[in-house]
Amino acid sequence: VAIEKYGADALRYFCLAKISPFQDGDFSEDKLKESYNADLANGLGNLVARVAKLCETNFVITGKAAEQSTTERFNDLNHFNKEVENALVDYKFNEALNFIWSQITDCDKLVNQEKPWELSGEKLNQILQDLISRIQHIAHNLKPFLPETAEKILKQFSGQIKSTDPLFPRIS
């Protein structure tokens, strides 16, 4: 029933982020719903939606600039961040997800600080390309945890970026 209501990625996220693989865990639908709305709908989903809409409105296309800044910042998009890799090796999935969510928080702070909706020209393009590369890398790091969601994000943030239905619609 939880998979039908929340989806496999959301349930997988909750189990990996909120329940230790080494101890008994505390699962309830209320906790799943709270985590879903806070972390997935309001966190990851909102960031992706905001940036995609800004890119769509400003006709931003991913290309060499985004790929280059991703490569420069993260060395190679096909590799996990060292923090994620180390946590995976030690089966500390919650630590890997905490690191990824700190990156999501950093992107949200950047959006709120820079206010790209008030910008234009090269400054706007630089900020959006930076956010695109960060989101692409977040999606890559999410592949072991939220594979369907990661693929949706990577597909959405390639070529001409368009807003789509929410990744995780809020559940009341």
Residue pairs with C-beta under 8 A, 6 or more apart in sequence:
2 11
2 29
2 32
3 11
5 171
6 32
6 33
6 36
6 171
7 148
7 168
8 148
9 145
9 146
9 147
9 148
9 149
10 32
10 36
10 40
10 168
11 32
12 145
12 146
13 35
13 39
13 40
13 97
13 145
13 146
14 27
14 31
14 32
14 35
14 36
15 25
15 27
16 93
16 94
16 97
16 145
17 35
17 39
17 93
17 94
17 97
17 98
17 101
17 145
18 25
18 31
18 35
18 94
19 25
19 26
19 27
19 94
20 94
21 91
21 93
22 91
33 171
36 168
36 171
37 170
37 171
39 101
40 167
40 168
41 166
41 168
41 169
41 170
41 171
42 170
43 101
43 104
43 105
43 108
44 101
44 104
44 138
44 149
44 167
44 168
45 166
45 167
45 168
45 169
46 108
47 104
47 107
47 108
47 111
47 135
48 135
48 153
48 156
48 167
49 163
49 166
49 167
50 111
51 107
51 111
51 128
51 131
51 132
51 135
52 156
52 157
52 161
52 162
52 163
52 164
53 163
54 60
54 116
54 117
54 128
54 131
55 128
55 132
55 161
55 162
56 161
56 162
56 163
58 124
58 125
58 128
59 160
60 125
60 128
60 129
60 132
60 161
61 159
61 160
61 161
62 129
62 132
62 136
62 157
62 158
62 159
62 161
65 125
65 129
66 129
66 132
66 133
66 136
67 77
67 133
69 129
69 130
69 133
70 77
70 133
70 136
70 137
71 77
73 133
73 134
73 137
74 81
74 133
74 137
77 136
77 137
77 140
78 140
79 85
80 88
80 140
80 141
81 99
81 137
81 141
83 95
83 96
83 99
84 96
84 99
84 100
84 141
87 93
87 95
87 96
87 99
88 96
88 144
93 145
96 141
96 144
96 145
97 145
99 141
100 138
100 141
100 142
100 145
103 134
103 137
103 138
103 141
104 138
106 134
107 131
107 134
107 135
107 138
110 127
110 130
110 131
110 134
111 131
114 127
116 124
116 127
116 128
116 131
119 127
132 157
132 161
135 153
135 157
136 153
136 154
136 157
138 153
139 149
139 150
139 151
139 153
139 154
139 157
140 150
140 154
142 149
142 150
142 153
143 150
143 151
149 167
149 168
152 164
152 167
153 167
156 162
156 164
